[in-house]
Amino acid sequence: MKLLKYILAVVVTAVLCVFGMQWHYTGRITFDKRNETSIMDTSYYKIKHSIFEAMPDYEGSIVFLGDSLTDYVKFDELLPDVKAINRGIAGDTTFGVLNRLDEVISRKPSKLFVLIGCNDVFFGVGNDKITGNIRTIITRVREGSPETKIYLETVMPTNPNFETNRPNDTINALNVKIKALADETGCKLVDTHSVMAEDGVLPLKYTVDGVHLNGSGVVRWVEFLRPFVNE
């Protein structure tokens, strides 16, 4: 009986720890309730956004805006000759970016690199809606910071050896729309997809999970961005 109580206590403690960590890191129990806007309810999003708002302004800064692909990169170390500012939040979507865009606009960056949409694909948001949100991002930046030069990046491919829930066919179709949007709005197109893809997919040498980049992938991406940053 004592052994049974001990085992039960251990199990209950473990379950509470798991739920407690979920609450700590996300701000609520999400699990199957996650959607394209739930990122805004997480503790991570709120903490990062709050930190961004508290940071000082830098004249002529270059901002990189996006999700985890951006969040995980040390742009300031890889691009030490410019004032590179990272505004990536892991898990973010076009909806989350729109929600926090005022902070970016208020800094009046000289250049803004936008890479967003991969998580929207994950949540099944239609490509028309994704590009519609990106169009709104462009419009708001131009209204609030007309001197900012906007660079639209195509969405990176994924590797089908992993269960990413981000089909490359959908990403390819989205990128067609992003390219058309860049042409229509006069934004500078940065075809990130083309430089990161091999045979249409993200090669294993550049990824740890089929979506996110490893060190080699990050270096290749940033080296591709460098001429746009310096132009």
Secondary structure, 3 states (H helix, E strand, C coil): CHHHHHHHHHHHHHHHHHHHHHHHHHCCCCHHHCCCCHHHHCHHHHHHHHHHHHCCCCCCCEEEEECHHHHCCCHHHHCCCCCEEEEECCCCCHHHHHHHHHHHHHCCCCEEEEECCHHHHHCCCCHHHHHHHHHHHHHHHHHHCCCCEEEEECCCCCCCCCCCCCCHHHHHHHHHHHHHHHHHHCCEEECHHHHHCECCECCHHHECCCCCECHHHHHHHHHHHHHHHHC
